[in-house]
Amino acid sequence: MTRPRQFDLIAFDWDGTLFDSTALIARCIQDACADLGVPVPSDKDASYVIGMGLIEALQHAAPDLPRERYKELGERYRHHYFAKQHEIVLFEGTLAMLQALKARNHWLGVATGKSRRGLDEALQTVQLQGLFDATRTADETASKPNPQMLIELMSEFGVEPERTLMIGDTTHDLQLAANAGAAAIGVSYGAHAHESFAGFETRYVAHSTADLHDWLMRHA
């Protein structure tokens, strides 16, 4: 088996990194807040929390809601999201990029703020079956930026942090990588603006899937 050039394990965030879902998630958070009659967060504030576990995200999006009502807010979010999730598509070029990395014998993982139910439903797509070697979700381990989900992925394959690359579209992903001692790439086409990555050490910031694919083929 050919050893990858620099990274054995490449872990991807999901929403806003592989799937073009940022706008839908933000809108569902806003709709859930409106349902409960609490102040509706701006597009920027609703997008900021993407990548966190659902309850942590809703606590940031609706900080004045009584704690006992966050479960209800989460149920309204899921109602809106599952009604619209069929609209979500992979970013153009994502499938080819994943297949190319798989062909080079990288282990591919997912570290996401999604629920296990939500991720498993997405992974049932025929084109994605068999591409990912392991996945972790926020409801089965700690939410980002706690490093636990990335640590678990590294442990599953016996990969050292220096041979691990985390790719994501938010500062939560970059902080997750830093907390786990892994390298990171930011993508600027998701939930967080490119400027917000300035305080983090990244190997690269990709501005499209094609840009990311090219960097990975040359350096990963």
Secondary structure, 3 states (H helix, E strand, C coil): CCCCCCCCEEEECCECCCECCHHHHHHHHHHHHHHHCCCCCCHHHHHHCCCCCHHHHHHHHCCCCCHHHHHHHHHHHHHHHHHHHHHCCECCCHHHHHHHHHHCCCEEEEEECCCHHHHHHHHCCHHHCCCCCEEEECCCCCCCCCCHHHHHHHHHHCCCHHHEEEEECCHHHHHHHHHHCCEEEEECCCCCCHHHHCCCCCCEEECCHHHHHHHHHHHC
